[in-house]
Amino acid sequence: MNFYGRDFLKLLDYTEEEIIYLINLAIKFKEKKRAGKKHEYLKGKNVVLLFEKDSTRTRCAFEVGAKDLGMGVTYLGPTGSQMGKKESIKDTARVLARMYDGIEYRGFDQKIIEELAEYSSVPVWNGLTNEFHPTQMLADIMTMYENFGEVKGRKLVFLGDARNNVANSLMVICSKLGIDFCCCAPASLFPNDDLVETCRELAKKHSSEIILTEDIDEGLDNASVIYTDVWVSMGEDDSLWKERIKLLTPYRVTKELIALANPDAIFLHCLPSFHDINTKIGKEIHDKFKIDEMEVTDEVFESSQSKVMDEAENRLHTIKAVMYATMKK
């Protein structure tokens, strides 16, 4: 497959075969990394990481991945560039493309990265936008492959605010790979109707289905993967916590809830997670609302069914696969 020069903006742009190819490539990179084998296949190239939203896993995965491939890396944080302030997105894309061989963007509206890609002459990769989080999805499905061997016919259940970028992207990748996707949440937090219809059409072609339900028993029935995310996403107003806690507490992932799924079911989370009060925000929420655990209990997070640390590591290998595939002639 020829990915050279392509952007990686959203998984709707990629076929089932292309997605599987990238995941298989990531598995090979993981094997090399674990074996201590050098793989500086892009030596001499340079990439820039353009972050308007802070991150731990995305930044570290791109930086370590680029260095493993032999590349130089420049990180531009939320105050590190003039994009959108003194310089237009168009001009920023054209300038950076003259100096770098690839551009990563993590930030706000999907339209921003689409414009960057339009005016860039080098590949642009989506590290997260308000609408989509495609590199996270590759890591999620890679983790499923590692645990089940095959993903077709499996059922993935997302519990929580299914309007966010993670739920959107899970629905897309599941519909492309023949995985049943279930949104289990209050109806007010169901994903966008247009995207649901797009994914339902894709799912039909791949013999899977998109399920929207408020019923936890229905949602967890025959589930192989239980997935959740924080109840208030990055960039949303803190005033939403009270409402979301009321709406989503019944959907907290507990041992009792996981028991409704398949015996071999695994738990995934894109992280960070409020599974205890050992964070500044977790402590603040605890003090204000008297709640110790939010979207998942600590018992589940630290259980043998939890594969979140494998999933987090797989961000490195899948991001490396995306950079390599789109930059190597």
C-alpha positions in Angstrom: 0.0 0.0 0.0 1.2 3.5 -0.8 0.7 6.0 1.9 3.5 8.3 1.0 2.6 12.0 1.3 -0.9 11.3 2.7 -2.4 13.2 5.6 -3.9 11.4 8.6 -6.8 13.6 9.6 -9.7 11.2 10.3 -10.4 7.5 9.8 -13.3 8.2 7.4 -10.6 8.9 4.9 -9.0 5.4 5.2 -10.3 2.0 4.1 -10.6 -1.1 6.2 -7.5 -2.6 4.5 -5.5 0.5 5.1 -6.4 0.7 8.8 -5.4 -2.9 9.3 -2.2 -2.4 7.5 -1.2 0.5 9.8 -2.1 -1.6 12.9 0.0 -4.6 11.6 2.9 -2.2 11.0 2.5 -0.9 14.5 2.7 -4.5 15.8 6.0 -5.0 14.0 7.4 -1.7 15.4 6.4 -2.9 18.9 8.3 -6.1 18.3 11.4 -4.2 17.2 11.2 -1.8 20.2 10.8 -4.7 22.6 13.7 -6.5 21.1 15.9 -3.5 21.2 16.4 -3.4 17.4 17.2 0.0 15.9 14.8 1.2 13.2 16.0 4.6 12.2 14.3 4.4 8.8 13.6 8.2 8.6 17.0 9.4 9.6 17.7 13.0 8.6 14.0 14.0 8.5 12.4 16.5 10.9 8.8 16.8 12.3 7.1 19.6 14.2 4.4 19.0 16.8 1.9 21.9 16.9 -0.1 21.7 20.2 -2.9 24.0 21.1 -4.0 21.5 23.8 -1.6 20.0 26.2 -1.1 16.2 26.4 1.0 13.5 27.9 0.6 10.4 25.7 0.2 12.2 22.4 3.2 14.4 22.8 5.4 11.6 24.3 4.4 9.1 21.6 5.1 11.5 18.8 8.5 12.6 20.3 9.7 9.1 21.2 8.4 7.6 17.9 10.0 10.2 15.8 13.4 9.8 17.6 13.1 6.0 17.3 12.8 6.5 13.6 15.9 8.7 13.6 14.1 12.1 13.2 14.5 15.4 14.8 11.5 16.8 16.7 10.4 20.4 17.5 7.6 20.9 20.0 5.4 24.0 19.8 3.1 24.2 22.8 -0.1 26.3 23.3 2.0 29.5 23.4 4.8 28.4 21.2 3.6 29.6 17.8 1.9 32.6 16.3 -0.7 30.4 14.4 -4.1 32.1 14.6 -2.8 35.1 16.5 -0.3 36.9 14.3 -0.1 34.4 11.5 -2.9 32.7 9.6 -3.3 28.9 9.5 -2.6 29.0 5.7 0.7 30.9 6.2 1.7 28.7 9.2 1.2 25.5 7.1 3.3 26.9 4.2 6.1 28.1 6.5 6.3 24.8 8.5 6.2 22.7 5.3 9.3 24.5 4.1 11.2 23.5 7.2 9.8 20.1 8.2 8.9 16.8 6.6 5.8 16.3 8.7 3.4 18.3 10.8 1.3 17.0 13.8 -1.6 19.1 15.1 -3.5 18.7 18.4 -6.1 21.3 19.1 -9.6 22.5 18.5 -11.9 22.4 15.4 -11.4 19.8 12.7 -11.5 22.7 10.2 -8.1 23.9 11.5 -6.3 20.7 10.7 -8.1 20.4 7.4 -6.9 23.9 6.5 -3.3 23.0 7.6 -3.4 20.0 5.4 -4.8 21.9 2.4 -1.9 24.3 2.4 0.9 22.0 3.6 3.1 20.2 1.1 4.1 17.6 3.7 1.9 15.1 5.6 -0.3 16.4 8.4 -1.3 14.1 11.3 -4.2 14.6 13.7 -3.1 14.3 17.3 -6.7 15.2 18.5 -9.4 17.7 17.4 -12.8 18.4 19.0 -14.3 16.0 16.5 -11.9 13.2 16.0 -8.9 11.3 17.7 -7.7 8.8 15.0 -4.3 7.9 16.4 -6.0 6.9 19.7 -8.3 4.5 17.8 -5.4 2.7 16.1 -4.0 2.0 19.6 -7.4 0.9 20.9 -7.9 -1.7 18.1 -4.3 -2.8 18.3 -5.0 -3.6 22.0 -8.1 -5.6 20.9 -6.0 -7.6 18.5 -3.5 -8.4 21.2 -6.2 -9.7 23.5 -8.6 -11.4 21.1 -6.5 -12.3 18.0 -9.5 -11.2 15.8 -11.8 -8.2 16.1 -14.5 -8.8 13.5 -17.8 -9.7 15.2 -16.7 -8.4 18.6 -18.8 -5.8 20.4 -17.3 -2.6 21.8 -19.4 -0.6 24.3 -18.8 3.1 25.1 -20.3 4.4 28.3 -20.4 8.1 28.9 -20.6 11.3 26.8 -20.7 9.8 23.3 -20.6 13.1 21.6 -16.9 13.6 22.1 -14.0 12.9 19.8 -13.1 9.5 21.3 -16.7 8.1 20.9 -17.0 9.6 17.4 -13.8 8.0 16.3 -14.6 4.6 18.0 -17.9 4.5 16.1 -16.1 5.2 12.8 -13.3 2.6 13.2 -15.8 0.0 14.5 -18.0 0.5 11.5 -15.0 0.1 9.2 -13.7 -3.0 10.8 -16.8 -5.1 11.3 -17.0 -4.4 15.1 -20.4 -3.8 16.7 -20.4 -0.4 18.3 -22.7 0.4 21.2 -23.2 3.8 22.8 -24.7 3.2 26.2 -25.6 6.6 27.7 -28.4 9.0 28.4 -30.1 9.9 25.1 -29.1 13.5 25.5 -25.4 12.4 25.2 -25.9 10.2 22.1 -23.5 11.0 19.2 -24.4 13.4 16.3 -27.2 12.0 14.1 -25.4 12.6 10.8 -22.3 10.7 11.9 -24.4 7.9 13.3 -26.1 7.5 9.8 -22.7 7.6 8.1 -21.4 4.9 10.4 -24.5 2.8 10.0 -24.1 2.8 6.2 -20.4 1.8 6.7 -21.4 -0.9 9.3 -23.8 -2.5 6.9 -21.0 -3.0 4.4 -18.9 -4.7 7.0 -21.6 -6.8 8.7 -21.7 -4.9 11.9 -24.1 -2.6 13.6 -24.4 0.7 15.5 -26.5 0.5 18.7 -27.7 3.4 20.7 -29.2 2.6 24.1 -29.9 3.9 27.5 -30.3 0.4 28.9 -27.1 -0.9 30.6 -28.1 -4.6 30.5 -28.8 -4.3 26.7 -25.6 -2.3 26.2 -23.3 -4.8 28.0 -24.8 -7.9 26.7 -22.2 -9.9 24.7 -19.7 -7.1 25.0 -16.0 -7.8 24.5 -14.7 -4.3 25.2 -16.0 -1.8 27.8 -14.7 1.7 27.0 -15.2 5.0 28.9 -13.8 8.5 29.0 -13.9 11.4 31.4 -17.3 13.0 31.9 -16.2 16.5 31.0 -13.9 16.7 28.1 -10.9 19.0 27.7 -12.0 22.5 26.8 -15.5 22.1 28.2 -16.7 24.4 31.0 -16.3 23.2 34.6 -19.9 24.2 35.3 -20.9 21.0 33.5 -19.6 18.7 36.2 -22.7 18.8 38.3 -25.0 17.9 35.5 -22.7 15.2 34.1 -22.2 13.5 37.5 -26.0 13.3 37.9 -26.4 11.9 34.3 -23.5 9.6 34.2 -23.0 8.1 37.6 -25.3 5.2 36.7 -23.0 4.5 33.8 -19.8 4.4 35.9 -17.8 1.3 35.0 -17.9 -1.0 38.1 -17.1 -4.7 38.7 -20.9 -5.3 38.8 -21.3 -3.6 35.4 -18.4 -5.5 33.8 -19.9 -8.7 35.1 -22.8 -8.1 32.6 -20.3 -8.4 29.7 -18.5 -11.5 28.3 -16.2 -13.3 30.7 -13.2 -12.4 28.6 -14.2 -8.7 28.3 -11.5 -6.1 28.7 -11.6 -2.5 29.9 -10.1 0.4 27.9 -9.8 4.1 28.6 -8.0 6.7 26.5 -6.7 8.4 29.7 -6.3 10.5 31.8 -8.8 8.9 34.1 -10.5 10.0 37.4 -10.5 6.6 39.0 -9.4 8.1 42.4 -8.7 11.4 44.0 -5.0 11.4 43.5 -5.1 14.4 41.0 -5.8 18.0 41.5 -9.0 17.9 39.6 -10.1 14.6 41.1 -9.6 16.1 44.6 -11.5 19.3 43.7 -14.4 17.3 42.4 -14.4 15.1 45.5 -14.4 18.1 47.8 -17.2 19.8 45.8 -19.5 16.8 45.0 -18.3 14.2 47.6 -17.5 11.6 44.9 -14.3 9.5 45.0 -14.4 7.8 41.6 -16.0 9.1 38.4 -16.2 7.3 35.1 -14.5 4.1 36.4 -13.9 2.7 39.8 -10.3 2.2 41.0 -11.1 -1.5 41.4 -11.8 -1.9 37.7 -9.0 0.4 36.6 -6.4 -1.7 38.5 -8.0 -5.1 37.7 -6.6 -7.8 35.4 -9.3 -6.9 32.8 -8.0 -3.4 32.5 -5.6 -3.1 29.6 -5.3 0.7 29.7 -1.5 0.7 30.2 -1.0 -1.6 27.2 -3.3 0.7 25.3 -1.3 3.8 26.3 2.0 2.1 25.2 0.4 1.2 21.9 -0.1 5.0 21.2 3.7 5.0 20.6 3.8 2.1 18.1 0.7 3.2 16.1 1.8 6.8 15.8 5.2 5.6 14.7 3.4 3.5 12.0 1.5 6.5 10.8 4.6 8.7 10.5 6.6 6.0 8.8 3.9 5.0 6.3 3.2 8.6 5.2 6.9 9.7 5.1 8.8 6.7 3.7 9.1 6.5 -0.1 
